[in-house]
Amino acid sequence: MKKHIGVLERAELVTTENVGHVRNCKLGVRRLEEEAMWIESYRQLWEACFDELDKLVEGLNRKERVDGRRKK
């Protein structure tokens, strides 16, 4: 656990204070704005890709239904 807290401290995501045998952790000065923006950009990219995939699948399903009616 101490190693994980150390990583977060170096990234300035948490600060720690030793009080006796207890180590109190608080959110650091740096928040996750940059990371959140990066995640959001990829979320938008993947959402657009999945929207296009949905359109493609719907088009193929529609074509399959029409072609199936013609064969009967």
Backbone as a chain_set.jsonl record, in Angstrom:
{"seq": "MKKHIGVLERAELVTTENVGHVRNCKLGVRRLEEEAMWIESYRQLWEACFDELDKLVEGLNRKERVDGRRKK", "coords": {"N": [[0.83, -1.183, 0.0], [1.963, 1.205, 0.726], [3.739, 1.75, -1.358], [1.969, 2.323, -3.451], [0.701, 4.627, -2.511], [2.918, 6.274, -2.476], [3.419, 6.584, -5.237], [1.147, 8.015, -5.985], [1.606, 10.311, -4.487], [3.961, 11.328, -5.694], [2.882, 12.016, -8.133], [1.443, 14.135, -7.377], [-1.18, 13.832, -6.654], [-2.161, 13.085, -4.229], [-1.653, 14.089, -0.836], [0.208, 13.342, 2.06], [0.123, 12.935, 5.595], [1.802, 12.196, 8.465], [0.534, 11.127, 11.455], [1.306, 10.237, 14.393], [0.983, 6.814, 14.539], [-0.569, 6.73, 12.385], [-1.302, 7.36, 8.991], [-2.443, 9.974, 7.284], [-4.212, 10.657, 4.361], [-4.827, 13.018, 1.825], [-6.542, 14.67, -0.862], [-4.394, 15.884, -3.365], [-2.743, 18.89, -4.609], [-2.88, 18.864, -7.344], [-5.369, 18.062, -9.531], [-7.368, 15.756, -11.458], [-7.771, 16.871, -13.992], [-6.416, 17.013, -16.525], [-6.149, 14.298, -17.164], [-8.825, 13.559, -17.192], [-9.73, 15.059, -19.368], [-8.283, 13.827, -21.421], [-9.338, 11.235, -21.315], [-12.0, 11.828, -21.944], [-11.74, 12.746, -24.597], [-11.064, 10.38, -25.914], [-13.338, 8.902, -25.298], [-15.277, 10.249, -26.777], [-14.28, 9.796, -29.356], [-14.495, 6.949, -29.554], [-17.238, 6.695, -29.18], [-18.221, 7.923, -31.492], [-17.179, 6.131, -33.383], [-18.571, 3.779, -32.679], [-21.172, 4.634, -33.195], [-21.095, 4.874, -35.983], [-20.629, 2.195, -36.593], [-23.011, 1.075, -35.653], [-24.78, 2.2, -37.53], [-23.871, 0.961, -39.862], [-24.357, -1.773, -39.279], [-27.144, -1.695, -38.971], [-27.872, -0.96, -41.57], [-26.989, -3.251, -42.971], [-28.647, -5.178, -41.785], [-31.141, -4.246, -42.609], [-30.883, -4.536, -45.4], [-30.593, -7.301, -45.521], [-33.125, -8.117, -44.608], [-34.736, -7.121, -46.699], [-33.664, -8.497, -48.914], [-34.236, -11.101, -48.094], [-37.018, -11.125, -48.255], [-37.349, -10.939, -50.99], [-36.492, -13.412, -51.907], [-38.459, -15.215, -51.264]], "CA": [[0.0, 0.0, 0.0], [2.843, 2.363, 0.826], [4.257, 2.027, -2.699], [0.897, 2.944, -4.237], [0.553, 5.989, -2.002], [4.097, 6.999, -2.95], [3.2, 6.929, -6.646], [0.154, 9.09, -5.999], [2.266, 11.509, -3.956], [4.855, 11.863, -6.73], [2.028, 12.606, -9.171], [0.766, 15.25, -6.704], [-2.613, 13.55, -6.566], [-2.481, 13.029, -2.804], [-0.623, 14.486, 0.124], [0.055, 12.535, 3.267], [0.615, 13.506, 6.844], [1.933, 11.173, 9.498], [0.074, 11.534, 12.782], [1.562, 9.05, 15.21], [1.079, 5.599, 13.728], [-1.579, 6.848, 11.32], [-0.901, 8.156, 7.834], [-3.638, 10.575, 6.692], [-4.072, 11.047, 2.958], [-5.791, 13.999, 1.324], [-6.337, 14.994, -2.269], [-3.295, 16.814, -3.556], [-3.011, 20.146, -5.301], [-3.178, 18.572, -8.751], [-6.544, 17.214, -9.721], [-7.265, 14.885, -12.628], [-8.36, 17.549, -15.15], [-5.758, 16.587, -17.765], [-6.503, 12.905, -17.421], [-10.246, 13.534, -17.536], [-9.855, 15.569, -20.741], [-7.761, 12.785, -22.307], [-10.342, 10.161, -21.33], [-13.176, 12.334, -22.658], [-11.465, 12.775, -26.036], [-11.163, 9.007, -26.412], [-14.734, 8.496, -25.192], [-15.96, 10.82, -27.94], [-13.801, 9.076, -30.535], [-15.098, 5.619, -29.591], [-18.684, 6.848, -29.354], [-18.431, 8.173, -32.922], [-16.922, 4.866, -34.093], [-19.679, 2.86, -32.423], [-22.337, 5.152, -33.908], [-20.927, 4.472, -37.384], [-20.812, 0.748, -36.64], [-24.458, 0.851, -35.529], [-25.392, 2.53, -38.825], [-23.486, -0.099, -40.798], [-25.09, -2.997, -38.927], [-28.559, -1.477, -39.293], [-27.981, -1.036, -43.027], [-26.865, -4.651, -43.369], [-29.872, -5.864, -41.352], [-32.223, -3.806, -43.499], [-30.642, -5.185, -46.691], [-30.867, -8.729, -45.339], [-34.586, -8.28, -44.559], [-35.266, -6.882, -48.046], [-33.228, -9.615, -49.756], [-34.971, -12.269, -47.638], [-38.385, -11.024, -48.792], [-37.3, -11.162, -52.432], [-36.238, -14.825, -52.183], [-39.66, -16.025, -51.003]], "C": [[0.876, 1.248, 0.0], [3.42, 2.746, -0.536], [3.219, 2.752, -3.546], [0.689, 4.402, -3.816], [1.727, 6.85, -2.467], [3.962, 7.445, -4.396], [2.217, 8.088, -6.747], [0.74, 10.397, -5.474], [3.172, 12.148, -5.009], [4.073, 12.513, -7.859], [1.241, 13.802, -8.641], [-0.75, 15.082, -6.668], [-3.081, 13.429, -5.127], [-1.32, 13.623, -2.008], [-0.865, 13.642, 1.366], [0.67, 13.263, 4.447], [0.655, 12.378, 7.861], [1.518, 11.769, 10.839], [0.206, 10.307, 13.675], [1.781, 7.85, 14.312], [0.135, 5.633, 12.538], [-1.038, 7.751, 10.205], [-2.17, 8.665, 7.166], [-3.344, 11.018, 5.268], [-5.197, 12.008, 2.595], [-5.528, 14.202, -0.15], [-5.262, 16.054, -2.386], [-3.719, 18.063, -4.309], [-3.392, 19.911, -6.755], [-4.369, 17.631, -8.825], [-6.351, 16.4, -11.009], [-7.843, 15.53, -13.887], [-7.747, 17.075, -16.47], [-6.153, 15.167, -18.138], [-7.959, 12.795, -17.838], [-10.465, 14.022, -18.962], [-9.377, 14.519, -21.743], [-8.777, 11.652, -22.446], [-11.562, 10.597, -22.133], [-12.938, 12.364, -24.162], [-11.565, 11.375, -26.632], [-12.59, 8.485, -26.314], [-15.511, 9.004, -26.401], [-15.563, 10.099, -29.219], [-14.484, 7.714, -30.65], [-16.606, 5.693, -29.764], [-19.01, 7.088, -30.826], [-18.208, 6.893, -33.729], [-18.07, 3.885, -33.9], [-20.96, 3.326, -33.094], [-22.28, 4.749, -35.38], [-21.126, 2.963, -37.545], [-22.292, 0.392, -36.526], [-25.168, 1.113, -36.849], [-25.101, 1.435, -39.845], [-24.275, -1.373, -40.533], [-26.569, -2.85, -39.27], [-28.786, -1.543, -40.796], [-27.902, -2.467, -43.527], [-28.105, -5.446, -42.971], [-31.039, -5.517, -42.259], [-32.097, -4.49, -44.858], [-30.97, -6.67, -46.609], [-32.368, -8.989, -45.305], [-35.203, -8.12, -45.942], [-34.901, -8.05, -48.951], [-33.974, -10.888, -49.367], [-36.39, -12.28, -48.157], [-38.407, -11.325, -50.268], [-37.163, -12.638, -52.77], [-37.488, -15.667, -52.035], [-40.572, -16.063, -52.14]], "O": [[0.553, 2.237, -0.66], [3.574, 3.93, -0.835], [3.55, 3.688, -4.275], [0.524, 5.288, -4.654], [1.547, 8.019, -2.81], [4.348, 8.562, -4.742], [2.433, 9.03, -7.509], [0.401, 11.472, -5.968], [3.152, 13.365, -5.193], [4.553, 13.463, -8.477], [0.462, 14.411, -9.375], [-1.5, 16.059, -6.653], [-4.257, 13.642, -4.831], [-0.174, 13.649, -2.458], [-1.998, 13.278, 1.677], [1.587, 14.073, 4.316], [-0.342, 11.692, 8.086], [2.069, 12.771, 11.294], [-0.675, 9.448, 13.705], [2.647, 7.86, 13.437], [0.053, 4.671, 11.773], [-0.4, 8.77, 10.466], [-2.899, 7.889, 6.548], [-2.339, 11.68, 5.01], [-6.348, 11.838, 2.997], [-4.428, 13.94, -0.637], [-5.222, 17.004, -1.604], [-4.896, 18.262, -4.607], [-4.154, 20.689, -7.329], [-4.361, 16.544, -8.247], [-5.256, 16.382, -11.571], [-8.35, 14.827, -14.76], [-8.469, 16.772, -17.42], [-6.455, 14.88, -19.296], [-8.293, 12.023, -18.737], [-11.291, 13.468, -19.688], [-9.992, 14.338, -22.793], [-9.042, 11.173, -23.548], [-12.099, 9.815, -22.918], [-13.843, 12.04, -24.931], [-12.093, 11.202, -27.731], [-13.015, 7.702, -27.164], [-16.312, 8.271, -26.982], [-16.409, 9.822, -30.069], [-14.994, 7.361, -31.714], [-17.194, 4.84, -30.429], [-19.968, 6.52, -31.35], [-18.966, 6.604, -34.655], [-18.496, 3.232, -34.853], [-21.762, 2.497, -33.524], [-23.285, 4.334, -35.957], [-21.725, 2.513, -38.522], [-22.771, -0.498, -37.228], [-26.049, 0.352, -37.249], [-25.984, 1.032, -40.601], [-24.802, -1.984, -41.463], [-27.179, -3.778, -39.801], [-29.777, -2.115, -41.251], [-28.664, -2.859, -44.411], [-28.566, -6.295, -43.733], [-31.829, -6.385, -42.632], [-33.089, -4.969, -45.407], [-31.561, -7.23, -47.532], [-32.844, -9.959, -45.895], [-36.089, -8.887, -46.321], [-35.756, -8.544, -49.686], [-34.312, -11.683, -50.244], [-36.919, -13.346, -48.472], [-39.372, -11.905, -50.767], [-37.659, -13.082, -53.805], [-37.571, -16.742, -52.628], [-41.621, -16.702, -52.069]]}, "num_chains": 1, "name": "protein.A"}
